[in-house]
Every structure is written in C-alpha cells, then in structure tokens.
Amino acid sequence: MTFSIVARDPQQNAIGVAVQSKFVSVGSVVPFASADAGAVATQSFANVEYGPDALEHLRKGLTAEETIEKLVDADDEAERRQVGVVGADGTVAGFSGEECFDTALDVQGEQYTAQGNILENEETVHAMAETFEEADGGLPERLIAALHAADEAGGDSRGKQSAALYVVKPEGGYDGGNDRWIDVRVDDHDEPIDELERVFKLYDVTLLSRQEPDVVEALSGEAAREVAGVLADLGHLDEEAADVEVFAEPQIDALESFRGMNNFENHSLPVLEDALARGWDDAEGEGEDRLVDAIWHGLQRLERE
C-alpha cells in the first residue's frame, strides 16, 4: 500500500526518504537514515529491523546491493518484503519479493531507488523516478515532486492516508546537534502529500538556514500594502499603518513581531522583507499562510547551508 523514493544529493551531502501510503503514520515505519551510512525504505509487510540492520551493514562498508543481500538472506519472509537502499557512498539497490501484493516493482537510477506495492499501475514508480531526475530544486523539493508525480500517475490502489519526508546530513539537525536535517510527517490526512509539502515549507522557513543574499529588495507598491494588511489583520500592525507604498519603521517593527511569533529568527529582517518582495506574487493561500508561502518562494534563490 506504499510508494517511496530513497535518494542522495552529493552536492549537499544529504540523503533521505520520501514516502506515501494508505497506512497511518507511515513515517514511523518505512524511512531510516543516517548521514554516516545511508538511507533505507522498508515496506510491504515492513520488517523494521531492516532499517537499523541495513544502516549497520552500510556503515561497515557494504554496498547497497550487498546490504540487501544480507537482509534478504537473514529473513525467512523476505519474499513478502520490499526495500530500497542508497548508501552514503552513492551505491543504490532495490528488492521486491515475489510474494509482494500486485502491483509491486522497484526502479533504480543515479543516486536513487524508487519502489512501490499495491499500486494502480507500474507507471506510478516510473513517474516517481523520472520526475526525481528532472525536477528542479534541492533534494527535498525533488523528493516531494516525485511523490506528487507518483500519486498523479496512479498511486496507491487503496487510497491515501499518510506521508513523510526524512533527510539527513552531517550536523544538519537543530543547532548542529545531530544529522536529522529534515523530519516532517503527516500521519492521517485526506491529501497527505499536499499537506506534507505545506508543512515542509513551514519547516524550511523556520529551521533551515540559507546563504545570505548579496542584494536585498525592499517591499513596495501593491505587495507592500498587501503584506502590511495581513500583518494588521494578524494584530502586528495598526490598521492606519497598513496603507503604505514602502515599508518604514512601523511596518518593519510589525514584521519583527511576526518573525518572533513564528520563530523565523534564522533569517534577518532584511532577508525576510526581500523574500516577501520576491515571493509575494508566486505565493498561494491567504493571510498568514500566504506570508509563509511567499517567504519560502522568495528564499528559493538562496542555497541552503
């Protein structure tokens, strides 16, 4: 009832898993990853021992293919399982047992493996692979795009329920304290991939750092008025200060209040204003949702650190 993609981005030194399933809290079962070893998706009567066991094999220097051979050889019910592995060394491998429910398959490419079972069609997995190869953006954007493509191509034959995105990189976690760079889950939702993307954008703006821009753009014109209006609606700015052509001290103070309320302190006020100016026209939603979406779009030109 699940499709997933495991992939590595050597430029960012990041590796992770994206998954969707008609199964509650799929993020608690399928994805495993460690920056010093690799990443694993274990599904179809998932054997959760595959996660830590695979990471340990990879850590000892085994390739992804050798790792799967070890897992399968040690499991009497391996023919019911499906697993994808990408090593921190870039090796990739997948396995779909002969007793997986139809339709089940796995496809590998450079730095990734895509797999799924109980699918509407085989195109679900092929679309996931092709989209990952062609999508723009960083690793998380490409992984989410792959999930969307799989769902649009057919997806899980039993429906939708949960999704997860788990990506690791050395010292990528909060304040550099661990390797958990991105860890976002949707445990139960009618449109779990859409919700996963929404929550990821909020996570990205809040917790992930970007390179500082060389030039920042100030809010002006209609965008300035609309942003100020939202800040006033949210209680950060007096109504009479919302009808503006450019942001001045009252509006900047309101943006600072919004920044503090939402824990966006990893971006300076000039960078947030720049992001709003650049991302406002592309943003979706209303009110606070549009502010966050605009900031995310405006930050996209800056490399994640």
N, C-alpha and C positions, 0 to 999 in steps of 0.2 A: 504493500500500500504506500510505497515511498519512492521518491526520486531524489538524488543528491549529486553534488559535484564536489570533488576534492581537488584543490589546485594550489600552485605555488607561484609567487611573484619574486623572482630572483633580484630584481632591482630594489624592491622594498624589503627584501629578506623576510618575507611574510608567507605564511602557509595556512590554509584553512579549509573549512567545510561549509557548504550551504545545503539545506535540506528542507523538503516539504512532505507532509504525509497526512493521510486520513487516520490520524492516531494522535491522541492527546500528548502534548509536551514531547514532541519528537526530539527536541534539543537535549533532553535529559537521557536519551538512549543512543542516538546514532553518532554524533560527532565526538571525536577525540583528537587532540593535537598537542604537540609540544615543540617549541622552537628548536630544541636541540636534536629532534628526532624526525618529525614529520606530522602527517595528519591522516586520519582514518575515518571512514564512514562504514559502520556495521549495521546491516538491515536485513529484512526478510527472516523472521524468527530470530531477531538480532541476538547474537552472542556478545554480550557487553564485555566479556573477558578479552575479546578480540582487540578492543581499544588499548588497554594498558599493555597487553602482550605484544601487539604489533609495535607500539612505540619502543618497547624494550628491545625487540629484535632490531629495529632501525638504529637505535642508539648504539648497538653493538657492532654496527657496520654492515648489516644485511641490506640488500637492495629491496625495493618494494615487492618485486616478484618473489624473491627468496622469502620474504616475510609472509606473504600469502601462502606459500607452500608450507611453511612451518605451522601457520594457523590451521590450515585445512587438514594437514596430516595428524594434528593433535585433537581433532574434533570428529567424533563418530557421526554427528549430524550435519557435517559440512555441506552435503548436497542440498540442504534446505536454506543455506545461508547465501548472503550476497555481501560483498565487501569491496571497498575501493581504498587504495593506499597510495600516497605520494610521500616520498622521502624528502628530508631536508637536503639530500644530495641531488634531487631532481628526478630520481627514478620513479616510475609510475607503474601500477598494475591494478587489475580488477578481477573479480571472480564472481560468477553467478552459477550456483549449484543447479544440477539438473532437476531437483525437486522444488525449486522456487515456483511459486504460482505464476502462470502466464499473465501478462507478457513481461518477461524479465530479460535484461541484457545489460552489458557494460561496454563502454567505448573509451579508448584512451587516445590522448594527443600529447603534444609537447607540454610538460609540466602539469597535466591534469588527467583525471579519470572521471567519467560520468556514468551513473548506473541507476536503474530503477526496476521495480517489480509491481505486479498487479496494475499495469498501465493500460491506457486506452489503446496505445499503439507504440510501435518501435520508434516512430518519429519523435516521440517525447524525449527520448535520450539523445537522439541525433541533433535535435533542435537545441538542446541544452549545450552540447559540445560545440556546435557551430557558432552559437551566439557568444559563448565564452571566448572563442578565438577572435571574433570580430568586434566585440563590444569595446567602447571607449571607457576611459576612466581607470581608476585603481582597481586592485584586487576585489575589494568589497562590492564596488559597483558592477564589476563584471560577473561576480558570483550571483548577485541579485538579478541581473539581467538574464542570466542563464536559467534561473528558476522561473522567471516570468515566461520565457520562451518555451520552456517545457510545459508549463501549465496551458499556454495558448495552443500548443501543438496537440494537446490531448490530455496530458496529465494523469493523475491518479484515477483509476476507473471507479473507485469507491467514493471520490469526492475530496474535500479539503477540510483540514482542521488546524494543523499547527505547522510552524516553520521555524528555522533557526539559522543563525549566521555566527560561526565561531572561527576567529582568525588569530593566530599567534605570531609574534616576532620578538626577538631578544629585547628585554626591558621595555616591551610595548605596553605593559599594564599600567594601572593608575600610579602616577608618580614614579614610574620605572621599577616598581616593586616586584613585578612578575612578568610573564610573557603573554598574558591574556590581553591582547590588543583590542579585539572586538568580540563581545559576547552578548548577543541580542537574541531573545526568544519570544515567540508568540505561541502560547500554549493551547489556545482554543479561540478560534475566530472564523467567521464566515469567509473572509478573504485574507488568509494568513500571510500571503506573500506581499500584498499591498500594505498590510499592517506592519510586517517586518521592515519594509522599506521606509515607512513613516518613522518607526521607532529608531531605525538605524540613523536616519538623518539627524534626529534629535541627539542621539548618542554621539554622532560625529561632531556636531557643533559644540557639544558640551565637553567631551572627553579627549578628542583627538587634536593634536597640535598641527599647525601649518607653518610653512615658511613665511616670513614677513614680506609683504609686497614692497617693491621699490617705490611705487607711487600709489597714493590713496585718493579716491574720488569722494567728494562731498555730496550729500543729499541735496537736491534742488528740484524746483518745479513741482510737477504733479506728484512725483514719487515722495518728495519731502512732505507735502500736505497729507498724502495718504498714510505714510508711516507715522507722522505726528498724530493723525486722527486715531490710529489704532492705539498708540501709546496713551492718548487721552481716554479712550474707551476702557483701557486696562487700568486706569487710575494713576498712571505715572506722570501725567501732564494735565495742567488746567485746560479746559475747553477753549478758552480765549487765546491760548498759545498754540493751538493746533493749525490755525490758518496761516501757514508760513510758506515762503519761497525758498528759504535756505535754513539749515539747522544752525541755531545760535545757542547761547548758554542754557536757556530753559529746556530746549529740546535735547541737547546733549546730556543735561542732568537727568532727563526722563529716560534716555537711552541707558545711562549708567544704572538707574534704578531697575530697569528691565533686565539688564545684564546681570546684576546681583541677584535678583529674584530667581533667575533661571540658571544660575551657576555657569555663566558663559565667560568667566574671568580668564580663561586661557587665550582669549582674543582681546586685544586692546580696543578702546573705544573708537579710535580712527579706523581700525581694521573692520570693526562691526559696521560702522557707518559706510565704509567703502563696499562691504559685502551687500548691504541693503541697497545701496545705489546701483550696484551692478546686477543684483539678482532679483530686484523687485518685479520687473516686467515678466520674468520667467516663472515667478512663484505661483503656487496654487493654494487654494483654501481661503479662509477668511480669518480676520483677527490675529490672534497670537500664532495660529497655525501658519498663516501666510508670512508673518515675520520670520519664523524659524526656517520655513522653506526658502525664503529669499536669502537669508544669511547663508544657508547651505549652498544654494546656487552661486552666490557671489564668492564663496570661498573656493569653488571648484578649480579656479585657475591657479591656485596655490598648491604646491606639493605638500603632501602630508610628511611629517617628520618621523 
